[in-house]
């Protein structure tokens, strides 16, 4: 058993710390916000992630998981200190390392002996060198700075933390590598020890590759629509090739969330800073943006001038099983639709309030009132000229679609995630339009 301090109780920090406690380690999670720590100590979880609340409650009850604002005490009581703070994008797309550097300085001032300082945050290549230098300015104690990127998927993060595909450890220190192996000794996943900079690059390369794969199938979907092929069949056909695989071959409205959009832009910026370009990644970002514009173009083709038209929106979260709306397709669609004079009625089973807050923060004074947030899927359909399915929540497939149809003013249904069966929707009376489906299936 190791003693671990986790700096930051956001998505990555809370899930990582809790799952390390579940594996038997003694974990102290640190945050600067007293109200957040008080809530966590009372069992109130600030994020919606399946299975997380039960693990937090169990491990706090069993004394392995603690929450505090006292960084110094947590650091001094720990063998390993993990930095898991945010790295939000700057205006130029590069990762803002303010929180990482602040955490490094705070940790360094508290160090009372040899520590392994782990960078869990997603950071540009070379950040480990920067953190190492910052720590050296504030302590004479020996410290090894390790890169240990997370590969958590929102909505299945607990499973991913407890059953990872691989563990990447970036360090040239045998002592640090040994401690990290001990930290993950209860896991069966392969452990890859690399140079620190390689580890930092692995995280960006993985997310960029998956983003490219999503944009590739979306690009093929657009071609399928014009050649009367079905992207669902195409995706199955190429996904059976073991060299390609079926994961992330789902046509739709593109990627969102806290990772793919931010990390692709950061990778593009990293390349620019060293006089290089990554045109494939740049294209993936452009295609992702185009998917939302293409959806609005379909709605406009069906309805004509959008002024005064009401569009229902099913789903606000960027993906199912999360309340995260960061970079969500829904918010982009709201902006595009309202800018053309439409009103939007949106619903999400989990992310409704987050969506409301995000829209109010990003909307202009002229459009902020054009979006209403409904308490049911049925309410979004009331008097709607069109309905867009934006997030593939499983519950949406089980709706009473005949009742939905009966509430609408016009029968246009745009399935932005190809969740629904086209034939079933057509029999009900909808004019169904998916993404990359054959004309007979759309």
C-alpha positions as CSV (number, residue, x, y, z in Angstrom):
1,X,0.0,0.0,0.0
2,X,1.2,3.5,-0.9
3,X,0.2,6.9,0.3
4,X,-1.0,9.1,-2.5
5,X,-1.9,12.8,-2.7
6,X,-4.0,13.9,-5.6
7,X,-4.0,17.6,-6.3
8,X,-7.3,18.5,-8.0
9,X,-10.7,17.0,-7.4
10,X,-12.1,17.5,-10.9
11,X,-13.0,14.8,-13.3
12,X,-9.6,13.2,-13.6
13,X,-8.4,13.7,-10.0
14,X,-11.6,12.5,-8.3
15,X,-11.9,9.4,-10.5
16,X,-8.2,8.5,-10.3
17,X,-8.0,9.1,-6.5
18,X,-11.1,7.1,-5.8
19,X,-10.1,4.2,-7.9
20,X,-6.6,4.1,-6.4
21,X,-8.2,3.9,-3.0
22,X,-10.4,1.1,-4.3
23,X,-7.2,-0.8,-5.1
24,X,-6.1,-0.5,-1.5
25,X,-3.9,2.6,-1.4
26,X,-4.4,5.5,1.1
27,X,-5.4,8.5,-0.9
28,X,-5.9,12.2,0.1
29,X,-7.6,14.3,-2.6
30,X,-6.8,18.0,-2.4
31,X,-8.8,21.0,-3.7
32,X,-8.5,24.7,-2.9
33,X,-12.3,25.2,-2.7
34,X,-13.5,24.5,0.8
35,X,-17.1,24.2,-0.3
36,X,-16.2,21.4,-2.7
37,X,-14.2,19.6,-0.1
38,X,-17.0,19.9,2.5
39,X,-19.5,18.5,-0.1
40,X,-17.2,15.6,-0.9
41,X,-16.8,14.8,2.8
42,X,-20.6,14.7,3.0
43,X,-20.7,12.3,0.1
44,X,-21.9,14.9,-2.5
45,X,-20.2,14.2,-5.8
46,X,-19.7,17.2,-8.1
47,X,-19.8,15.3,-11.4
48,X,-22.2,12.7,-12.8
49,X,-20.3,9.5,-13.6
50,X,-21.8,6.0,-13.3
51,X,-20.5,4.1,-10.3
52,X,-18.4,6.9,-8.9
53,X,-20.6,7.8,-6.0
54,X,-20.7,4.3,-4.6
55,X,-16.9,4.0,-4.7
56,X,-16.4,7.4,-3.0
57,X,-18.8,6.5,-0.2
58,X,-17.3,3.0,0.3
59,X,-13.7,4.1,0.4
60,X,-14.3,7.1,2.6
61,X,-16.2,4.9,5.0
62,X,-13.4,2.4,5.0
63,X,-10.8,5.1,5.7
64,X,-8.8,4.9,2.5
65,X,-10.1,8.1,0.9
66,X,-9.9,11.5,2.4
67,X,-10.6,15.1,1.1
68,X,-8.8,18.2,2.3
69,X,-7.8,21.8,1.4
70,X,-4.5,21.3,3.2
71,X,-2.0,20.7,0.4
72,X,1.1,20.7,2.6
73,X,-0.3,18.0,5.0
74,X,-1.4,15.8,2.1
75,X,2.0,16.1,0.3
76,X,4.0,15.4,3.5
77,X,1.9,12.3,4.3
78,X,2.3,10.8,0.8
79,X,4.9,8.8,-1.2
80,X,3.4,9.9,-4.5
81,X,1.9,13.2,-5.4
82,X,-0.4,13.4,-8.5
83,X,-1.1,16.7,-10.2
84,X,-4.5,16.4,-11.8
85,X,-5.6,20.0,-12.4
86,X,-7.1,21.5,-15.5
87,X,-5.2,22.6,-18.6
88,X,-7.8,24.7,-20.4
89,X,-7.2,25.9,-23.9
90,X,-5.8,29.4,-24.4
91,X,-7.1,31.7,-27.2
92,X,-4.5,30.2,-29.6
93,X,-5.5,26.6,-28.8
94,X,-2.4,25.9,-26.7
95,X,-2.8,24.3,-23.2
96,X,-2.8,26.8,-20.4
97,X,-0.4,25.5,-17.8
98,X,-1.2,28.0,-15.1
99,X,-2.9,25.5,-12.8
100,X,-0.2,22.9,-13.3
101,X,2.6,25.4,-12.5
102,X,0.8,26.7,-9.5
103,X,0.3,23.2,-8.2
104,X,3.9,22.3,-8.8
105,X,5.1,25.3,-6.8
106,X,2.7,24.6,-3.9
107,X,3.7,20.9,-3.8
108,X,7.4,21.8,-3.9
109,X,7.2,24.1,-0.9
110,X,5.6,21.3,1.1
111,X,8.0,18.5,0.2
112,X,9.7,16.9,3.2
113,X,11.6,14.1,1.6
114,X,11.9,12.0,-1.6
115,X,8.7,12.2,-3.6
116,X,7.5,11.0,-6.9
117,X,5.5,13.8,-8.5
118,X,3.2,12.5,-11.2
119,X,1.7,14.7,-13.9
120,X,-1.7,13.2,-14.6
121,X,-3.1,16.3,-16.4
122,X,-2.9,16.3,-20.1
123,X,0.1,18.6,-20.8
124,X,2.2,19.6,-23.9
125,X,5.4,17.7,-24.6
126,X,8.1,19.1,-22.4
127,X,5.9,20.1,-19.5
128,X,7.6,17.5,-17.3
129,X,10.9,19.4,-17.8
130,X,9.2,22.7,-16.8
131,X,7.6,21.1,-13.6
132,X,11.0,19.6,-12.7
133,X,12.7,23.0,-12.9
134,X,9.9,24.7,-10.9
135,X,10.1,22.1,-8.1
136,X,13.9,22.4,-8.0
137,X,13.5,26.1,-7.4
138,X,11.5,25.6,-4.2
139,X,13.0,22.4,-2.6
140,X,16.4,20.7,-2.1
141,X,14.7,17.3,-1.5
142,X,15.1,14.7,-4.2
143,X,12.1,14.5,-6.5
144,X,11.3,12.5,-9.6
145,X,8.8,14.0,-12.0
146,X,6.8,11.3,-13.9
147,X,4.3,11.5,-16.7
148,X,1.4,9.2,-16.3
149,X,-1.4,10.2,-18.7
150,X,-5.0,9.2,-18.0
151,X,-7.1,7.5,-20.7
152,X,-10.5,7.8,-19.1
153,X,-13.7,8.0,-21.2
154,X,-16.4,10.0,-19.6
155,X,-19.4,7.8,-18.9
156,X,-17.2,4.8,-18.3
157,X,-14.3,6.4,-16.4
158,X,-14.6,4.2,-13.3
159,X,-14.4,1.1,-15.5
160,X,-11.5,2.5,-17.4
161,X,-9.6,3.4,-14.2
162,X,-10.2,0.0,-12.7
163,X,-9.6,-2.0,-15.9
164,X,-7.3,0.1,-18.2
165,X,-6.1,-1.1,-21.6
166,X,-2.5,0.0,-20.7
167,X,-0.6,2.1,-18.2
168,X,2.0,4.5,-19.5
169,X,4.8,5.7,-17.2
170,X,7.2,8.3,-18.5
171,X,10.4,8.4,-16.5
172,X,14.1,7.7,-16.7
173,X,14.3,7.0,-13.0
174,X,14.3,3.3,-12.0
175,X,13.3,4.2,-8.5
176,X,10.2,6.2,-9.7
177,X,9.3,3.5,-12.2
178,X,9.5,0.9,-9.4
179,X,7.1,2.9,-7.2
180,X,4.7,3.4,-10.1
181,X,4.7,-0.3,-10.8
182,X,3.9,-0.9,-7.2
183,X,1.1,1.7,-7.4
184,X,-0.5,-0.2,-10.2
185,X,0.5,-3.7,-9.1
186,X,-3.1,-4.8,-8.6
187,X,-4.0,-4.2,-12.2
188,X,-3.5,-6.7,-15.0
189,X,-2.9,-4.1,-17.7
190,X,0.4,-4.0,-19.6
191,X,2.8,-1.3,-18.3
192,X,4.8,0.7,-20.8
193,X,7.7,2.7,-19.4
194,X,8.9,5.4,-21.8
195,X,10.9,8.6,-21.8
196,X,8.8,11.4,-20.2
197,X,8.4,13.3,-23.4
198,X,7.2,10.2,-25.2
199,X,4.6,9.6,-22.5
200,X,3.3,13.2,-22.9
201,X,3.1,12.7,-26.6
202,X,1.3,9.4,-26.3
203,X,-1.7,11.1,-24.7
204,X,-2.1,13.6,-27.5
205,X,-1.4,11.1,-30.3
206,X,-4.0,8.7,-28.9
207,X,-6.7,11.4,-28.8
208,X,-5.8,12.9,-32.1
209,X,-5.9,9.4,-33.8
210,X,-9.4,8.8,-32.3
211,X,-10.6,12.2,-33.5
212,X,-9.3,11.5,-36.9
213,X,-11.1,8.2,-37.0
214,X,-14.4,9.9,-36.0
215,X,-14.0,12.6,-38.6
216,X,-13.0,10.0,-41.3
217,X,-16.2,8.1,-40.9
218,X,-18.2,11.4,-40.9
219,X,-16.5,12.3,-44.1
220,X,-17.4,9.0,-45.6
221,X,-21.0,9.5,-44.3
222,X,-21.2,12.7,-46.3
223,X,-20.1,10.9,-49.4
224,X,-22.6,8.0,-48.7
225,X,-25.4,10.5,-48.7
226,X,-24.5,11.7,-52.1
227,X,-23.9,8.2,-53.6
228,X,-26.9,6.5,-52.0
229,X,-24.8,4.2,-49.8
230,X,-25.4,3.5,-46.1
231,X,-22.6,4.5,-43.7
232,X,-23.8,2.1,-41.0
233,X,-23.2,-0.8,-43.4
234,X,-19.9,0.7,-44.6
235,X,-18.7,1.1,-41.0
236,X,-19.6,-2.5,-40.2
237,X,-17.8,-3.7,-43.3
238,X,-14.5,-1.9,-42.7
239,X,-14.7,-2.4,-38.9
240,X,-14.5,-6.1,-39.3
241,X,-11.0,-5.6,-40.7
242,X,-8.8,-6.2,-37.7
243,X,-6.3,-3.6,-38.9
244,X,-9.1,-1.0,-38.6
245,X,-11.5,-2.2,-35.9
246,X,-15.0,-1.0,-35.3
247,X,-14.4,1.4,-32.3
248,X,-15.1,5.1,-33.1
249,X,-16.6,4.3,-36.5
250,X,-19.9,5.8,-35.7
251,X,-21.1,8.6,-38.0
252,X,-22.9,11.5,-36.3
253,X,-22.5,15.1,-35.2
254,X,-18.8,14.7,-34.3
255,X,-16.8,14.7,-31.2
256,X,-17.0,17.0,-28.2
257,X,-16.2,17.0,-24.5
258,X,-13.2,18.0,-22.5
259,X,-10.5,16.1,-24.4
260,X,-10.7,15.6,-28.1
261,X,-11.5,19.2,-29.2
262,X,-8.9,20.7,-26.7
263,X,-6.2,18.1,-27.4
264,X,-6.4,18.3,-31.2
265,X,-6.1,22.1,-31.1
266,X,-3.2,21.8,-28.6
267,X,-1.4,19.3,-30.8
268,X,-1.9,21.6,-33.8
269,X,-0.5,24.5,-31.8
270,X,2.5,22.4,-30.5
271,X,3.4,21.6,-34.1
272,X,3.1,25.3,-35.1
273,X,5.5,26.2,-32.3
274,X,8.2,24.0,-33.8
275,X,7.6,25.0,-37.4
276,X,5.6,21.9,-38.4
277,X,2.1,21.2,-39.5
278,X,-0.3,18.3,-38.9
279,X,-2.7,18.6,-41.8
280,X,-4.5,15.3,-41.0
281,X,-5.4,16.5,-37.5
282,X,-6.3,19.9,-38.8
283,X,-8.7,18.3,-41.3
284,X,-10.3,16.2,-38.5
285,X,-11.1,19.5,-36.6
286,X,-12.5,21.1,-39.8
287,X,-14.7,18.0,-40.5
288,X,-16.0,18.0,-37.0
289,X,-17.1,21.6,-37.3
290,X,-18.7,20.9,-40.7
291,X,-20.9,18.1,-39.2
292,X,-22.9,20.6,-37.2
293,X,-23.2,23.0,-40.1
294,X,-24.3,20.1,-42.3
295,X,-27.1,19.2,-39.9
296,X,-28.4,22.8,-39.9
297,X,-28.2,22.8,-43.7
298,X,-30.5,19.7,-43.7
299,X,-32.9,21.4,-41.4
300,X,-32.9,24.5,-43.5
301,X,-33.4,22.4,-46.7
302,X,-36.5,20.9,-45.1
303,X,-38.0,23.9,-43.4
304,X,-36.8,26.8,-45.6
305,X,-36.3,30.1,-43.8
306,X,-35.7,29.2,-40.1
307,X,-37.1,32.5,-38.8
308,X,-39.9,31.7,-36.4
309,X,-39.4,28.0,-36.7
310,X,-39.3,25.8,-33.6
311,X,-36.7,23.1,-33.4
312,X,-36.7,20.4,-30.6
313,X,-33.4,19.1,-29.5
314,X,-33.0,15.7,-27.7
315,X,-29.8,15.6,-25.8
316,X,-27.4,18.3,-24.6
317,X,-24.5,16.3,-23.1
318,X,-21.6,15.7,-25.5
319,X,-22.2,12.0,-25.2
320,X,-24.4,9.6,-23.2
321,X,-23.8,8.7,-19.5
322,X,-22.3,12.1,-18.6
323,X,-23.5,15.5,-17.6
324,X,-20.5,17.2,-19.4
325,X,-21.5,19.7,-22.1
326,X,-18.1,21.1,-22.8
327,X,-17.7,21.5,-26.6
328,X,-21.0,19.6,-27.1
329,X,-22.6,19.5,-30.5
330,X,-25.8,20.7,-28.9
331,X,-24.4,24.1,-28.0
332,X,-22.9,24.6,-31.5
333,X,-26.3,23.7,-33.0
334,X,-28.1,26.1,-30.7
335,X,-25.8,28.9,-31.9
336,X,-26.2,28.1,-35.6
337,X,-30.0,27.6,-35.4
338,X,-30.7,30.7,-33.3
339,X,-28.5,32.9,-35.5
340,X,-30.9,32.1,-38.3
341,X,-33.9,33.0,-36.3
342,X,-35.1,29.6,-35.0
343,X,-36.1,28.9,-31.5
344,X,-34.8,25.8,-29.8
345,X,-36.4,23.6,-27.1
346,X,-33.8,21.3,-25.6
347,X,-34.0,18.4,-23.1
348,X,-31.4,16.1,-21.6
349,X,-32.0,13.5,-18.8
350,X,-28.8,14.4,-16.9
351,X,-27.1,17.5,-18.4
352,X,-30.1,19.9,-18.5
353,X,-28.8,22.4,-15.9
354,X,-25.2,22.3,-17.2
355,X,-26.6,23.0,-20.7
356,X,-28.7,25.9,-19.4
357,X,-25.6,27.5,-17.7
358,X,-23.3,26.9,-20.7
359,X,-25.8,28.4,-23.1
360,X,-26.4,31.5,-21.0
361,X,-22.6,31.9,-20.8
362,X,-22.0,31.7,-24.5
363,X,-25.1,33.1,-26.1
364,X,-25.4,36.7,-27.3
365,X,-28.0,39.0,-25.7
366,X,-30.0,38.7,-28.9
367,X,-30.2,34.9,-28.9
368,X,-30.0,33.8,-25.3
369,X,-33.8,33.8,-24.9
370,X,-34.3,31.8,-28.1
371,X,-33.4,28.5,-26.3
372,X,-35.7,27.0,-23.7
373,X,-34.9,24.0,-21.6
374,X,-37.6,21.4,-21.2
375,X,-38.2,18.9,-18.4
376,X,-39.1,16.0,-20.8
377,X,-38.5,14.7,-24.2
378,X,-42.1,15.1,-25.1
379,X,-42.0,18.8,-24.3
380,X,-39.3,19.4,-26.9
381,X,-41.7,18.1,-29.5
382,X,-44.6,20.3,-28.6
383,X,-45.3,22.4,-31.7
384,X,-41.9,21.6,-33.2
385,X,-41.3,22.0,-36.9
386,X,-38.3,19.7,-36.6
387,X,-36.7,17.5,-34.0
388,X,-32.9,16.8,-33.8
389,X,-31.6,13.8,-31.8
390,X,-28.2,15.1,-30.7
391,X,-27.1,12.7,-27.9
392,X,-27.6,9.0,-28.2
393,X,-29.0,8.4,-24.7
394,X,-30.4,4.8,-24.7
395,X,-33.6,6.1,-23.2
396,X,-34.4,8.1,-26.3
397,X,-34.6,4.8,-28.3
398,X,-37.4,3.7,-26.0
399,X,-39.5,6.8,-26.2
400,X,-43.2,6.6,-27.4
401,X,-42.3,8.0,-30.8
402,X,-45.9,7.9,-32.0
403,X,-46.8,10.3,-29.1
404,X,-43.8,12.5,-30.0
405,X,-45.0,12.6,-33.6
406,X,-48.5,13.6,-32.5
407,X,-47.1,16.6,-30.6
408,X,-45.1,18.0,-33.6
409,X,-46.3,20.7,-36.0
410,X,-44.2,19.2,-38.9
411,X,-42.9,15.6,-39.1
412,X,-39.2,16.3,-39.7
413,X,-36.9,14.1,-37.6
414,X,-33.1,14.4,-37.9
415,X,-31.3,11.6,-36.2
416,X,-27.8,13.0,-35.5
417,X,-26.5,9.8,-34.0
418,X,-28.3,7.1,-36.2
419,X,-29.8,5.8,-33.0
420,X,-33.3,5.1,-34.4
421,X,-34.6,2.6,-36.9
422,X,-35.5,4.5,-40.1
423,X,-38.3,2.2,-41.2
424,X,-40.0,2.3,-37.8
425,X,-39.9,6.1,-37.8
426,X,-41.2,6.3,-41.3
427,X,-44.1,4.0,-40.5
428,X,-45.1,6.4,-37.7
429,X,-45.2,9.2,-40.1
430,X,-41.8,11.0,-39.6
431,X,-39.8,12.4,-42.5
432,X,-36.6,10.7,-41.2
433,X,-33.1,11.9,-42.0
434,X,-30.0,10.3,-40.5
435,X,-26.3,10.8,-41.0
436,X,-24.9,9.0,-44.0
437,X,-27.9,6.8,-44.5
438,X,-29.3,5.6,-47.9
439,X,-32.2,7.6,-49.3
440,X,-34.4,4.6,-48.6
441,X,-33.2,4.7,-45.0
442,X,-33.5,8.4,-44.5
